[in-house]
Amino acid sequence: MWYNVALAMTLVALTLTSCQTVVRTTPTQMSTVRMTCDPATNRCQTPEFGLKEKAREGERISWTMQPAEGWRLTGNPKTTFAGKGIYGVAVTAWDPNSLTCQWHAEGDSKLFASGGWVAGYCYADAELIPPPKPVKVRPTKKKK
C-alpha cells in the first residue's frame, strides 16, 4: 500500500517540476515615441504599456525613451504599475537624456495555472532646458 502512495507522490512531484514558466527577454529597443513632460509637476513619464501572458509563459520588454523636446531628466526615477501573476515594471537605466523602462509579466507555473499581465509606466523628475543666452552683437565702428 505504501508503494502506491510513493508512486502517486512521485508522479505529482514530476508534474509540478515540469510546470515551469519560460520567460522570453527581448533586447532593449530605442523608442521613437518620446516621454510626455508636465511643467506643473516637473516630471516626464513614458506612455502606459501592458503585457498579457498565457500560463507558464513570460516576457520582459525594455524600451529606452527620450524626454520631450526641451526637457532633461534630473533624477528620482520611479514606476507605477498593477498586474496579476508574476509581474513588474522597473527603471533599468537613466541619464539626463533618456530612461529605460522594463515591463515583465508571467503566467503562473502551478498545476492549475492561469495567465498573468502587467500595465504601467515609468517616470522621473525633469526640468526645462533653459534656452541659450543670446549672443551680444557689438556694433561696428564706422571709419571716418
C-alpha positions as CSV (number, residue, x, y, z in Angstrom):
1,M,0.0,0.0,0.0
2,W,2.8,2.4,0.8
3,Y,4.3,1.9,-2.7
4,N,1.0,3.3,-4.2
5,V,1.3,6.4,-2.1
6,A,5.0,6.7,-3.0
7,L,4.2,6.3,-6.8
8,A,1.5,8.9,-6.6
9,M,3.7,11.4,-4.8
10,T,6.5,10.8,-7.4
11,L,4.0,11.5,-10.2
12,V,2.8,14.7,-8.5
13,A,6.4,15.8,-8.0
14,L,7.3,15.2,-11.7
15,T,4.1,17.0,-12.8
16,L,4.9,20.1,-10.6
17,T,8.6,20.3,-11.7
18,S,7.5,20.2,-15.4
19,C,5.3,23.2,-14.8
20,Q,7.9,25.9,-15.2
21,T,7.5,29.3,-16.7
22,V,9.6,30.1,-19.8
23,V,10.5,33.9,-19.8
24,R,11.5,35.5,-23.1
25,T,13.7,38.6,-22.8
26,T,13.8,40.8,-25.8
27,P,16.8,43.2,-26.4
28,T,16.2,46.8,-25.3
29,Q,14.7,48.8,-28.1
30,M,15.0,52.6,-28.7
31,S,11.5,54.0,-28.9
32,T,10.5,56.6,-31.5
33,V,7.9,57.8,-29.1
34,R,9.1,60.5,-26.6
35,M,8.1,60.8,-23.0
36,T,5.5,63.4,-22.1
37,C,6.6,66.1,-19.7
38,D,4.5,68.3,-17.4
39,P,5.7,71.8,-16.4
40,A,3.2,71.8,-13.4
41,T,4.8,68.7,-11.8
42,N,8.3,68.9,-13.4
43,R,8.0,65.3,-14.3
44,C,8.4,63.2,-17.5
45,Q,6.7,59.9,-18.0
46,T,6.6,57.1,-20.5
47,P,3.3,56.1,-22.2
48,E,1.4,53.4,-20.2
49,F,2.2,50.0,-21.7
50,G,1.0,46.5,-20.9
51,L,1.8,42.8,-21.4
52,K,-0.6,39.8,-21.2
53,E,0.9,36.3,-21.0
54,K,-0.5,32.8,-21.0
55,A,0.0,30.3,-18.2
56,R,3.7,29.1,-18.0
57,E,4.8,31.9,-20.4
58,G,6.5,35.1,-19.6
59,E,8.2,38.1,-21.3
60,R,10.4,41.0,-20.5
61,I,10.3,44.0,-22.8
62,S,12.5,47.1,-22.4
63,W,12.2,50.5,-24.2
64,T,14.6,53.4,-24.0
65,M,12.8,56.7,-24.4
66,Q,13.9,60.3,-24.6
67,P,12.1,63.2,-22.8
68,A,10.1,65.7,-24.7
69,E,12.0,68.3,-26.8
70,G,13.4,71.0,-24.5
71,W,13.4,68.8,-21.3
72,R,16.1,66.8,-19.4
73,L,15.7,64.3,-16.7
74,T,17.1,65.2,-13.2
75,G,16.6,62.0,-11.2
76,N,14.4,60.1,-8.8
77,P,13.1,57.6,-11.4
78,K,10.1,55.5,-10.3
79,T,7.3,53.3,-11.6
80,T,3.6,52.9,-11.3
81,F,2.0,49.5,-12.2
82,A,-0.6,46.8,-11.5
83,G,-0.9,43.2,-12.6
84,K,-1.7,39.6,-11.9
85,G,0.7,36.6,-11.6
86,I,4.3,37.5,-11.5
87,Y,4.7,41.0,-12.8
88,G,6.6,44.2,-12.6
89,V,7.8,47.5,-14.2
90,A,11.3,48.8,-13.5
91,V,13.6,51.5,-14.5
92,T,16.8,49.7,-15.6
93,A,18.8,52.8,-16.6
94,W,18.5,56.5,-16.9
95,D,20.6,59.6,-17.7
96,P,19.6,63.3,-18.4
97,N,18.7,62.4,-22.0
98,S,16.9,59.0,-21.7
99,L,15.2,56.5,-19.5
100,T,15.0,52.7,-20.0
101,C,11.8,51.1,-18.7
102,Q,11.2,47.3,-18.5
103,W,7.8,45.6,-18.4
104,H,7.7,42.0,-17.1
105,A,4.8,39.6,-16.9
106,E,4.5,35.8,-16.3
107,G,1.6,33.4,-16.1
108,D,1.5,31.1,-13.1
109,S,3.5,27.9,-13.2
110,K,1.3,26.0,-10.8
111,L,-0.6,22.8,-11.6
112,F,-3.8,24.7,-12.4
113,A,-2.0,27.8,-13.8
114,S,-3.6,31.0,-15.1
115,G,-2.2,33.8,-17.2
116,G,-0.6,36.9,-16.0
117,W,-0.5,40.6,-17.0
118,V,1.1,43.9,-16.1
119,A,0.3,47.5,-17.1
120,G,2.1,50.6,-16.0
121,Y,4.7,53.3,-16.8
122,C,8.0,54.8,-15.6
123,Y,8.6,58.5,-14.7
124,A,11.3,60.7,-13.4
125,D,11.8,64.3,-12.2
126,A,12.7,66.7,-15.0
127,E,13.4,70.3,-15.8
128,L,13.1,72.6,-18.8
129,I,16.4,73.2,-20.6
130,P,17.0,76.9,-20.5
131,P,17.4,78.5,-23.9
132,P,20.9,79.6,-24.7
133,K,21.8,83.1,-23.8
134,P,21.5,85.5,-26.7
135,V,24.8,86.5,-28.3
136,K,25.5,90.2,-28.0
137,V,26.5,91.7,-31.2
138,R,28.6,94.8,-30.9
139,P,28.0,97.4,-33.4
140,T,30.9,98.1,-35.7
141,K,32.5,101.5,-35.6
142,K,32.4,103.4,-38.8
143,K,35.7,104.7,-40.0
144,K,36.0,108.3,-40.9
